[in-house]
Amino acid sequence: MKYFFLPFLVLLFGCTKTETTTPQDTLPPITQVGANTAGCIINGKVLVPKNGATSFSGTPYGLNINAGIHFNQPIIGGDYWQLEIANKKDQGSAGIVLWIKNMSAGINNYQIDQSNGELYAYGPNNNQIIAGITENGINKTFYSSSNSGIIKITRFDHTNGIYSGTFNCSLYNKDNPSDIIQVTDGRFDIKIATLNH
């Protein structure tokens, strides 16, 4: 699969937004059961996957996973693994993509390094995180830098398709590197068999 990160940004920034009064979002609990939940806090604001609609499998469109064609065989986890968490519904939306180049180490800490803004087969030769945020009608893209955080895989259950973990990182604005955001309390609990893959 060869894709650029651009389609994610087009989907995130191209959505029409309407302002409504909604309850404040809260992070899902940290679980390892394949609950198909995810979220994080970006500069103090909760991000959970949303689109106002669900996919055929019943999960929010804002929660997507992809893996390389060699993720399953011959080496389990031996290709890239990517998770998108995005709010494609609300005003001032945001989205984040976690990309691990090779997860064959299973349960482990995966250090986040420099992003070049590309994912899938075109991605850099290291783990990365990219975020897209709309603030005051302005779209901003943030990249990870060398040693800027950790994705911790806490469950690697290939047999049942369950991948769980936590993440934290600092990201910089690609157009203004002094503009830094903090991503904290990240968590995901994914069952691949029920998500778009």
C-alpha positions in Angstrom: 0.0 0.0 0.0 1.5 3.3 -1.0 -0.3 6.3 0.2 0.7 9.8 1.3 -0.3 11.6 4.4 -2.1 14.2 2.3 -5.4 12.2 2.1 -5.6 12.2 5.9 -5.2 16.0 6.0 -7.7 16.5 3.2 -10.3 14.4 5.1 -9.6 16.1 8.4 -9.6 19.6 7.1 -12.1 19.2 4.4 -15.0 18.3 6.7 -17.8 20.8 7.2 -18.2 21.7 10.8 -21.3 22.9 12.7 -21.3 24.3 16.2 -23.6 22.5 18.6 -23.8 22.2 22.3 -22.4 18.7 23.2 -21.3 17.1 26.4 -17.5 17.5 27.0 -15.5 14.6 25.6 -13.7 12.3 28.0 -11.0 9.8 27.4 -11.9 6.2 27.3 -10.4 4.0 30.1 -7.1 2.3 29.4 -8.0 -1.2 28.5 -6.5 -4.3 26.7 -9.7 -6.1 25.6 -10.1 -5.0 22.0 -12.7 -2.3 22.8 -11.9 -0.3 19.7 -11.4 2.9 21.7 -8.7 5.5 21.6 -7.9 9.1 22.5 -5.4 11.5 23.9 -5.1 15.1 25.2 -3.5 17.7 22.9 -2.6 20.9 24.7 -5.2 20.3 27.3 -8.0 19.3 24.9 -9.5 15.8 24.7 -9.3 14.1 21.3 -11.5 11.1 20.7 -12.5 9.6 17.3 -15.7 11.1 15.9 -17.5 11.6 12.6 -21.2 11.7 13.5 -21.6 8.4 11.6 -20.2 4.9 12.0 -18.6 2.5 9.6 -20.3 -0.8 8.7 -18.5 -2.4 11.6 -20.0 0.0 14.1 -16.8 1.9 14.9 -16.3 5.7 14.4 -14.8 6.7 11.0 -12.4 8.7 13.0 -10.7 5.5 14.2 -8.7 3.8 11.4 -5.9 1.3 11.2 -3.6 0.2 8.5 -0.7 -2.3 8.4 1.8 -3.2 5.7 1.3 -6.3 3.6 4.1 -8.1 5.5 2.7 -7.3 9.0 1.3 -10.8 9.3 3.9 -13.1 7.6 6.6 -14.3 7.6 7.5 -12.2 10.7 4.6 -11.3 12.9 4.6 -7.5 13.2 7.4 -7.2 10.6 5.9 -4.3 8.7 4.5 -0.9 9.5 1.4 -0.4 11.7 -0.5 2.8 11.6 -3.4 4.2 13.7 -5.4 7.3 13.0 -7.5 9.0 15.8 -9.5 11.9 14.4 -12.4 14.1 15.3 -13.9 14.8 11.9 -17.1 16.2 13.3 -16.6 19.2 15.6 -15.5 22.8 15.1 -11.8 23.2 15.8 -11.2 19.6 15.1 -8.0 17.6 15.4 -6.5 14.3 14.3 -3.3 12.3 15.0 -1.6 9.4 13.3 0.7 7.0 15.1 3.1 5.1 12.8 5.4 2.3 14.0 7.8 1.1 11.3 8.1 -2.5 12.6 6.3 -3.9 15.6 7.9 -7.4 15.6 9.3 -6.6 19.1 5.7 -7.0 20.3 5.1 -5.6 23.8 7.7 -2.9 24.0 8.4 0.8 24.1 8.8 2.3 20.6 10.7 5.6 20.5 9.2 8.3 18.4 11.6 10.0 16.0 11.7 12.5 13.1 8.7 12.6 10.8 9.0 13.7 7.2 5.2 14.0 6.8 4.8 10.8 4.8 3.3 7.5 5.9 2.9 4.0 4.6 5.7 2.7 2.4 6.9 6.3 1.8 7.3 6.9 5.5 10.7 7.6 7.1 12.9 4.8 8.3 11.7 5.3 11.9 8.6 5.6 14.1 6.7 8.9 14.0 3.6 10.8 15.0 1.8 13.4 12.9 -1.1 15.7 14.0 -3.4 18.0 12.2 -5.2 20.7 14.1 -7.7 23.4 13.1 -7.4 26.5 15.3 -9.4 29.7 14.5 -10.1 28.4 11.0 -6.3 27.8 10.3 -5.1 24.3 9.5 -1.8 23.3 11.1 0.3 20.2 10.7 2.6 19.0 13.5 5.5 16.5 13.1 7.4 14.5 15.7 11.2 15.1 16.0 14.0 12.9 17.2 13.4 11.2 20.5 10.1 13.2 21.0 8.0 10.6 22.7 7.1 6.9 23.2 4.4 4.6 21.9 4.2 1.8 24.5 2.6 -1.4 23.2 1.0 -3.1 26.2 -0.9 -5.9 24.4 0.3 -7.6 21.2 -2.1 -10.4 20.5 -1.8 -11.2 16.9 -3.9 -14.4 17.2 -7.0 -12.4 18.3 -6.1 -9.2 16.4 -5.8 -7.0 19.6 -3.3 -4.2 19.9 -3.3 -2.0 22.9 -1.0 0.7 24.2 -0.3 4.2 25.4 1.6 7.2 24.0 2.9 10.6 24.8 5.0 13.0 22.7 5.9 16.6 21.8 5.2 17.8 18.2 6.3 20.9 16.3 4.5 22.9 13.7 6.0 22.1 10.3 5.6 25.7 9.2 6.7 27.3 12.5 9.0 24.9 14.5 8.9 27.1 17.6 5.1 26.3 17.9 5.1 23.1 20.0 2.2 21.0 21.2 2.1 18.4 23.9 0.3 15.1 23.4 -0.4 13.4 26.7 -2.5 10.5 28.2 -2.7 8.8 24.8 -4.3 5.4 24.7 -5.7 2.9 22.3 -7.3 -0.6 22.4 -7.8 -1.9 18.9 -9.3 -5.1 17.6 -8.2 -5.2 13.9 -10.8 -7.8 12.9 -13.6 -5.3 13.4 -11.9 -2.2 12.0 -11.2 -1.1 8.4 -7.9 -2.8 7.4 
